[in-house]
Amino acid sequence: MSTKTFSALDRNSTIKQMENEHFDLLVIGGGITGSGIVLDAVNRGLKVGLIERNDFASGTSSRSGKLIHGGLKYLQKLDFNVIKEIGSERDIVYNNARHLVYPIKMNFPLIKRESYNLLTLKAGLSLYDRLAGVKKDERHTIYGKKKTLQYEPLFNEKTVTGSGAYVEYRTDDSRLTLEVAKTASEKGATVLNYAEMTDFLQDENNHVKGVIAKDLIQGQNIRVTATHVVNAAGPWVDEVRKKDRPITGKYMVLAKGIHIVFDHQSLPVKSSIYFQHKGRMIAVIPRGNRTYVGSTESIYKQDMDDIHVKSSEVDYLIDCLHAIFPSLDLGKNDVVSSWAGIRPLIGEDGNSPSELSRHDEIFESDTGLITIAGGKLTGYRKMAERVLQHIEKKDSSIKSKKTTDQLKLSGGHFNSQEAITAHVPYLHGKFKHLNLSIDEVNDYVFRYGSNTENLLKLIDRYDDRFEDKELRNIAAEVRYTVEHEMAASLADFYDRRTSYLLFDLDKVIRTLTIVAEEMAQLLEWTEARTADEIEKMNYEIKKALTFVE
């Protein structure tokens, strides 16, 4: 086991390691795909590095629907292999990260004039159960109209004719990505955020043998050498490819999706719901005292680094909600937060937009740069395996066939759902003197998992410093994410480490001053840097609540 840390305070030594080591494999991109590849490679015994120009999961991987899908929507396309793979992967991700992946009951209503009827839904869910290897106690149930309306009284009784109930898995996509990257680091990978690849290094045969990266925090250039380089930059893969060769053949087409968040009191559904509206699938997911809804899909050609929710997109989702829940008087003013993201689809010269591929694909240029594009959150492990298999064919020195299917992620060291549930009252009792509610401890455990005790010890250390319990807790949580999770900005903390930006904006506003002070002290920010961070965070808060025309 390596002594490498995953701390923003050790950034300088991480940069030195980056420059001094020659890597077997260097990955560009710290989303779920890049993080997954690094974990797979280091698990096989390779010397691996990863650079991410922003923060881990700062692109697509923190802006998904936050579901580990079993692949039900692929049934309509008769994509049976995908359902099979995703079904088994879902189980593996659940077993390896129980603190971040948990089963939820999903209700699929049958709606007049939509594409499913009782017969096709029954046949579809039965086939899905079999293909996805669904556990016996999680197999679907079909309900008639009367039972359906008993289970969800908000449904439109004029259009809903019955339903199917099945199990999906909800996740925290950005934390899942982070824990994958952190686990790779714990196993010996050298991982660095805020390091932007600016140019490729090439040998005398014009083969890619590394990169020049810019440290975006301190400004210096970093030279990183590697035998193999993988471009896993998600929506930005073409930006990286352009630095290697002009793009020919396949290219990225960006699809934008938005989600909007309501108080659960405004949208008080009894369970998660996945419904069709004019052929499009919409998810309504309760999460604590919030309910979020998404997603839209449209081709996106604007600024990839600053994606806004449009007023018309919010109108569309609210119209979908009015159609399925006519008794609810929901409007834009009821939206308490929102997010927008883009996912890369693969287009090809000569193909129409309807032929865009949602599958992952690997391509390699004549300089040896390997690019992986497309794919889904749920299938990240299989994508990583395919990349390593591709490299193995080129490089006979890579002999290990070790896989990550049994590898528990950082924070995921629980052998059963009962074990993680029992951990909550155990910690609540052990740290009783901190006067945390059982709900607060529960939230921490389902964020930090088996690492939660380290956070509670920090809260204990902060106990004398603060009279206000909320400020004490959040100041300690900031310290934990800086020292153990490489948080280096306010957005890292509020968005990707805790999701407070998405699901508890009021908390962000209440605690912003103390969090900025704590982070500034830990990371030795100047006054100007601190002011800039606060300004950026205020922009993110405004963006979550303001919809552009």
Backbone hydrogen bonds, N-H to C=O, Kabsch-Sander energy under -0.5 kcal/mol:
donor,donor_aa,acceptor,acceptor_aa,energy
2,S,186,E,-0.9
8,A,482,V,-2.8
10,D,7,S,-1.2
11,R,8,A,-1.0
14,T,10,D,-1.9
15,I,11,R,-2.4
16,K,12,N,-2.1
17,Q,13,S,-2.2
18,M,14,T,-2.4
19,E,15,I,-2.1
20,N,16,K,-2.4
21,E,17,Q,-2.2
23,F,21,E,-0.6
23,F,225,T,-2.3
24,D,47,K,-2.0
25,L,47,K,-1.8
26,L,228,H,-2.4
27,V,49,G,-2.5
28,I,230,V,-2.9
29,G,27,V,-0.6
29,G,51,I,-3.1
35,S,31,G,-2.6
36,G,32,I,-2.0
37,I,33,T,-2.0
38,V,34,G,-2.2
39,L,35,S,-2.2
40,D,36,G,-2.3
41,A,37,I,-2.6
42,V,38,V,-2.7
43,N,39,L,-1.9
44,R,40,D,-0.9
44,R,41,A,-0.6
45,G,42,V,-1.3
46,L,41,A,-2.1
48,V,46,L,-0.7
49,G,25,L,-2.2
50,L,190,T,-2.3
51,I,27,V,-2.3
52,E,192,L,-2.0
57,A,30,G,-1.6
58,S,55,D,-2.1
62,S,59,G,-1.4
63,R,60,T,-2.0
68,I,169,Y,-3.3
69,H,67,L,-1.2
74,Y,71,G,-1.7
75,L,72,L,-2.0
78,L,75,L,-2.0
79,D,74,Y,-2.3
80,F,78,L,-1.6
83,I,79,D,-1.7
84,K,80,F,-2.4
85,E,81,N,-2.5
86,I,82,V,-3.1
87,G,83,I,-2.5
88,S,84,K,-1.8
89,E,85,E,-2.4
90,R,86,I,-2.4
91,D,87,G,-1.1
92,I,88,S,-1.6
93,V,89,E,-2.8
94,Y,90,R,-2.1
95,N,91,D,-2.3
96,N,92,I,-1.9
97,A,93,V,-1.2
100,L,97,A,-1.9
101,V,97,A,-1.4
102,Y,170,R,-2.1
104,I,168,E,-3.2
106,M,166,Y,-3.6
107,N,272,S,-2.6
108,F,106,M,-0.5
108,F,164,G,-3.3
110,L,162,G,-3.0
111,I,109,P,-0.5
112,K,159,T,-2.5
114,E,111,I,-2.0
121,L,117,N,-2.9
122,K,118,L,-2.1
123,A,119,L,-2.5
124,G,120,T,-2.7
125,L,121,L,-3.1
126,S,122,K,-2.1
127,L,123,A,-2.4
128,Y,124,G,-2.6
129,D,125,L,-2.7
130,R,126,S,-1.8
131,L,127,L,-3.1
132,A,128,Y,-2.9
133,G,130,R,-0.8
134,V,129,D,-2.3
138,E,135,K,-1.8
139,R,136,K,-1.3
141,T,165,A,-2.1
143,Y,163,S,-3.2
145,K,161,T,-0.6
148,T,144,G,-2.3
149,L,145,K,-2.4
150,Q,146,K,-1.5
151,Y,147,K,-2.6
152,E,148,T,-2.0
155,F,152,E,-1.7
156,N,324,I,-1.2
157,E,155,F,-0.8
159,T,156,N,-0.8
160,V,156,N,-2.7
161,T,110,L,-2.5
162,G,110,L,-0.7
163,S,143,Y,-2.3
164,G,108,F,-2.0
165,A,141,T,-3.1
166,Y,106,M,-2.4
167,V,138,E,-0.8
168,E,104,I,-2.5
169,Y,68,I,-0.7
170,R,102,Y,-2.7
171,T,66,K,-2.6
172,D,100,L,-0.7
173,D,171,T,-0.7
176,L,172,D,-2.5
177,T,173,D,-2.0
178,L,174,S,-2.3
179,E,175,R,-2.9
180,V,176,L,-1.9
181,A,177,T,-2.4
182,K,178,L,-2.9
183,T,179,E,-2.4
184,A,180,V,-2.0
185,S,181,A,-2.1
186,E,182,K,-2.6
187,K,183,T,-1.5
188,G,185,S,-1.7
189,A,184,A,-2.6
190,T,48,V,-2.5
191,V,189,A,-0.7
192,L,50,L,-2.1
194,Y,54,N,-2.8
195,A,52,E,-2.8
196,E,214,K,-2.4
197,M,195,A,-0.5
198,T,212,I,-3.2
199,D,212,I,-1.5
201,L,210,G,-2.4
203,D,207,H,-2.2
206,N,203,D,-2.1
208,V,367,T,-2.7
209,K,201,L,-3.1
210,G,201,L,-0.7
211,V,224,V,-2.5
212,I,199,D,-2.9
213,A,211,V,-0.5
213,A,222,I,-3.2
214,K,196,E,-2.9
215,D,213,A,-0.5
215,D,220,Q,-3.1
216,L,194,Y,-2.3
216,L,214,K,-0.9
217,I,194,Y,-0.5
219,G,215,D,-2.5
222,I,213,A,-3.9
224,V,211,V,-2.8
224,V,222,I,-0.6
225,T,21,E,-0.6
226,A,209,K,-2.6
227,T,23,F,-2.4
228,H,24,D,-1.3
230,V,26,L,-2.8
231,N,370,I,-3.6
232,A,28,I,-2.7
232,A,230,V,-0.8
236,W,233,A,-2.3
237,V,234,G,-2.0
240,V,236,W,-1.8
241,R,237,V,-2.7
242,K,238,D,-2.4
243,K,239,E,-0.6
243,K,240,V,-1.0
244,D,241,R,-2.0
245,R,241,R,-2.8
250,K,248,T,-0.6
251,Y,347,G,-2.3
253,V,345,L,-3.0
255,A,343,R,-2.6
256,K,254,L,-0.5
256,K,298,S,-3.7
257,G,341,G,-2.6
259,H,339,W,-2.6
260,I,293,V,-2.4
261,V,337,S,-2.8
262,F,291,T,-3.0
263,D,334,D,-0.6
264,H,289,N,-2.4
266,S,263,D,-0.8
267,L,263,D,-1.5
269,V,267,L,-2.1
272,S,105,K,-1.3
273,I,284,V,-2.5
274,Y,107,N,-2.5
275,F,282,I,-2.7
277,H,280,R,-2.6
280,R,277,H,-1.9
282,I,275,F,-3.0
283,A,294,G,-3.7
284,V,273,I,-3.0
285,I,292,Y,-3.0
287,R,290,R,-3.4
290,R,287,R,-1.6
291,T,262,F,-2.6
292,Y,285,I,-2.7
293,V,260,I,-2.7
294,G,283,A,-2.0
295,S,258,I,-0.6
296,T,258,I,-0.7
298,S,256,K,-1.5
300,Y,254,L,-2.9
306,D,303,D,-0.8
311,S,548,V,-3.4
314,V,310,K,-1.8
315,D,311,S,-2.4
316,Y,312,S,-2.0
317,L,313,E,-2.0
318,I,314,V,-2.6
319,D,315,D,-2.6
320,C,316,Y,-2.1
321,L,317,L,-2.1
322,H,318,I,-2.5
323,A,319,D,-1.9
324,I,320,C,-1.5
325,F,321,L,-3.1
328,L,325,F,-1.8
330,L,328,L,-1.0
334,D,331,G,-1.7
335,V,332,K,-1.6
336,V,261,V,-2.9
337,S,261,V,-1.0
339,W,259,H,-2.3
341,G,257,G,-2.4
343,R,255,A,-2.6
345,L,253,V,-3.2
345,L,343,R,-0.5
346,I,357,S,-2.4
347,G,251,Y,-3.0
347,G,345,L,-0.6
349,D,249,G,-1.0
351,N,348,E,-2.5
355,E,352,S,-2.1
356,L,353,P,-1.6
357,S,346,I,-2.6
361,E,373,A,-2.3
363,F,371,T,-2.5
365,S,369,L,-2.1
368,G,365,S,-2.0
370,I,229,V,-2.2
371,T,363,F,-3.2
372,I,231,N,-2.3
373,A,361,E,-2.5
375,G,358,R,-0.7
380,Y,377,L,-1.6
383,M,379,G,-2.1
384,A,380,Y,-2.0
385,E,381,R,-2.2
386,R,382,K,-2.3
387,V,383,M,-2.0
388,L,384,A,-2.4
389,Q,385,E,-2.5
390,H,386,R,-2.0
391,I,387,V,-2.1
392,E,388,L,-2.5
393,K,389,Q,-1.6
394,K,390,H,-0.8
394,K,391,I,-0.8
395,D,391,I,-2.1
396,S,394,K,-0.6
398,I,395,D,-1.5
399,K,397,S,-1.0
407,L,404,T,-1.4
408,K,406,Q,-0.7
409,L,96,N,-2.6
410,S,179,E,-0.7
412,G,409,L,-2.9
414,F,412,G,-2.3
420,I,416,S,-1.4
421,T,417,Q,-2.1
422,A,418,E,-2.5
423,H,419,A,-1.2
424,V,420,I,-0.8
424,V,421,T,-0.6
426,Y,422,A,-1.5
427,L,423,H,-2.4
428,H,424,V,-2.5
429,G,425,P,-2.3
430,K,426,Y,-2.3
431,F,427,L,-2.3
432,K,429,G,-1.3
434,L,431,F,-2.0
435,N,432,K,-2.1
441,V,437,S,-2.1
442,N,438,I,-2.5
443,D,439,D,-2.5
444,Y,440,E,-2.1
445,V,441,V,-2.7
446,F,442,N,-2.4
447,R,444,Y,-1.6
448,Y,444,Y,-3.8
449,G,444,Y,-0.6
449,G,445,V,-1.7
450,S,411,G,-2.3
451,N,448,Y,-2.1
452,T,449,G,-1.9
454,N,451,N,-1.1
455,L,451,N,-0.9
456,L,452,T,-2.3
457,K,453,E,-2.1
458,L,454,N,-1.4
459,I,455,L,-2.4
460,D,456,L,-2.0
461,R,457,K,-1.8
462,Y,458,L,-1.7
463,D,460,D,-1.1
465,R,462,Y,-1.1
466,F,462,Y,-1.0
469,K,467,E,-0.6
472,R,468,D,-2.3
473,N,469,K,-2.7
474,I,470,E,-2.3
475,A,471,L,-2.3
476,A,472,R,-2.0
477,E,473,N,-2.0
478,V,474,I,-2.4
479,R,475,A,-2.0
480,Y,476,A,-2.5
481,T,477,E,-2.4
482,V,478,V,-2.3
483,E,479,R,-2.9
484,H,480,Y,-2.5
485,E,481,T,-1.1
486,M,6,F,-1.0
486,M,482,V,-0.6
487,A,481,T,-2.3
493,F,489,S,-1.6
494,Y,490,L,-3.0
495,D,491,A,-2.3
496,R,491,A,-1.1
497,R,492,D,-2.2
498,T,493,F,-1.2
499,S,495,D,-1.0
500,Y,494,Y,-0.5
501,L,494,Y,-2.7
503,F,499,S,-2.4
504,D,500,Y,-2.7
507,K,504,D,-0.6
508,V,504,D,-1.4
509,I,505,L,-2.3
510,R,506,D,-2.6
511,T,507,K,-2.1
512,L,508,V,-1.1
515,V,511,T,-2.5
516,A,512,L,-2.5
517,E,513,T,-2.3
518,E,514,I,-2.5
519,M,515,V,-2.6
520,A,516,A,-2.5
521,Q,517,E,-2.1
522,L,518,E,-2.3
523,L,519,M,-2.8
524,E,520,A,-0.6
525,W,520,A,-2.0
530,T,526,T,-2.4
531,A,527,E,-2.6
532,D,528,A,-2.3
533,E,529,R,-2.5
534,I,530,T,-2.3
535,E,531,A,-2.4
536,K,532,D,-2.5
537,M,533,E,-2.2
538,N,534,I,-2.6
539,Y,535,E,-1.8
540,E,536,K,-1.9
541,I,537,M,-2.4
542,K,538,N,-2.3
543,K,539,Y,-2.6
544,A,540,E,-1.9
545,L,541,I,-0.8
545,L,542,K,-0.9
546,T,542,K,-1.3
548,V,309,V,-2.1
